[in-house]
Amino acid sequence: MPNAALPRTAREVRLVARPHGLPEPPHFTVARNPLPEPGPGRVLVRNEHFLVFPGLRTLIGGETDGLPLPTLQPGDALFGPAVGEVLAAPGDGPLRPGDRVVHLAGWRDHAVLPVIEVTPLDPALPTPVAHLAQGSVPYGALTRLAPVRSGDVVLVTGAAGAVGTLAGQIARLLGAARVLGTTGSPGKADRLVRELGYDDVLLRGPEHPPFADRLRAAAPDGIDVVLDTVGGEQLAAALAAARQGARVAVVGTLAGQMAAERGGATAPVEIDTFRLVLRGVSLRGYSGSDHPDVEAEWRERFGGWLRSGEIRFPHSTVEGMDGAVRALPELIAGRHFGAVVVQL
Ligand SMILES: NC(=O)c1ccc[n+]([C@@H]2O[C@H](COP(=O)([O-])OP(=O)(O)OC[C@H]3O[C@@H](n4cnc5c(N)ncnc54)[C@H](OP(=O)(O)O)[C@@H]3O)[C@@H](O)[C@H]2O)c1
């Protein structure tokens, strides 16, 4: 029998039209939908927070080749990592009303989901919102692909983003002697140094002198480890500054992903492969699915570091479903610092 106390409709953020160039707020709308009864094997969740992430630009951009997630068509609801509270669950299942869970049906205020698609929060982490942190990627890259050794000079490109704000702190905790970063604004550069312990931060953009010259000046003896989320001229310059045996982990491609003239799934760059050979540099792409052991290890260490005060989880909060309509364009424009989280 239907439970009158449970919500019968849900609000969701939908893509209205495929943008020509980068998405703007009018490309999104909030629609109200009937919510089905949870039924056998399904739970009803009230979302509390969901993540705004740059991969959405790729999923709506129209370049579909080889993407690991379904692309978004006009009329589709957005999706992505979310945490919420279970309102209704099957009596014979593992979940109870009041349980907090993580799942991929963000961008709506309520969701009905198969029980197998929701995971109880990990007690290793002290807060629900910490489950939306993007630290397992830099942690995996800096322990598996491009291990940081004591005394290393580390460069994190895109240092003020969800990945980069944790990457610099992780590099330091793993023993880096000097951590350099890149970002788009002087205000964020200042916060990276003051709040997150970066030693030096370089600004991107055509109004500045050539990036390679400034990187060489900032790291005159070269770089041991690169955690790259940007690509483009920043990756090319990092490889030119690589020390003997340097390790480079490519985890993102913001320069291509956020280029208005591209669809978001390509990021070409010209690199000097002669340097790679000469200096024995390793260059590898990071995909979380190749490293299934990383997530649990990261959450354990992240929880410990949060509780001891050795790490921060920098995140910016956008309020409500109506604010969510503007959240992706704001992320792309560089308006926020750290992970961008919509709070309902
Ligand atoms: N491999 C994986 O498993 C994995 C997992 C998560 C994320 N990623 C990828 O990692 C990258 C970073 O993710 P994130 O969540 O940390 O994103 P993010 O940095 O929060 O993305 C937004 C930021 O991108 C920067 N940006 C905007 N336009 C740019 C441009 N043209 N060139 C360079 N930077 C630009 C701006 O930062 P500034 O204003 O500071 O420049 C903006 O604040 C993305 O490419 C993402 O898809 C990969």
The ligand as a Gaussian input file, in Angstrom:
#p B3LYP/6-31G(d) Opt

LIG

0 1
 N       41.282000       9.643000     -14.260000
 C       40.263000       9.670000     -13.426000
 O       39.829000       8.634000     -12.925000
 C       39.660000      10.999000     -13.071000
 C       38.845000      11.165000     -11.939000
 C       38.376000      12.426000     -11.594000
 C       38.665000      13.513000     -12.417000
 N       39.407000      13.311000     -13.546000
 C       39.752000      14.432000     -14.423000
 O       40.697000      15.238000     -13.748000
 C       40.552000      16.601000     -14.186000
 C       40.370000      17.502000     -12.982000
 O       39.168000      17.149000     -12.311000
 P       38.609000      18.066000     -11.125000
 O       37.369000      17.424000     -10.665000
 O       39.707000      18.361000     -10.177000
 O       38.234000      19.373000     -11.937000
 P       38.359000      20.890000     -11.548000
 O       39.795000      21.277000     -11.514000
 O       37.555000      21.184000     -10.348000
 O       37.719000      21.558000     -12.853000
 C       37.350000      22.893000     -12.912000
 C       38.558000      23.782000     -13.049000
 O       39.173000      23.619000     -14.316000
 C       40.005000      24.731000     -14.536000
 N       39.893000      25.107000     -15.946000
 C       38.827000      25.612000     -16.594000
 N       39.117000      25.802000     -17.896000
 C       40.399000      25.415000     -18.061000
 C       41.270000      25.396000     -19.180000
 N       40.884000      25.794000     -20.389000
 N       42.532000      24.949000     -18.984000
 C       42.930000      24.528000     -17.778000
 N       42.138000      24.530000     -16.687000
 C       40.891000      24.969000     -16.832000
 C       39.521000      25.845000     -13.591000
 O       40.464000      25.920000     -12.534000
 P       41.491000      27.144000     -12.358000
 O       40.635000      28.375000     -12.348000
 O       42.145000      26.866000     -11.085000
 O       42.417000      27.046000     -13.540000
 C       38.251000      25.249000     -13.021000
 O       37.997000      25.689000     -11.690000
 C       39.361000      16.600000     -15.142000
 O       39.858000      16.481000     -16.459000
 C       38.596000      15.352000     -14.751000
 O       37.789000      14.857000     -15.782000
 C       39.903000      12.096000     -13.873000

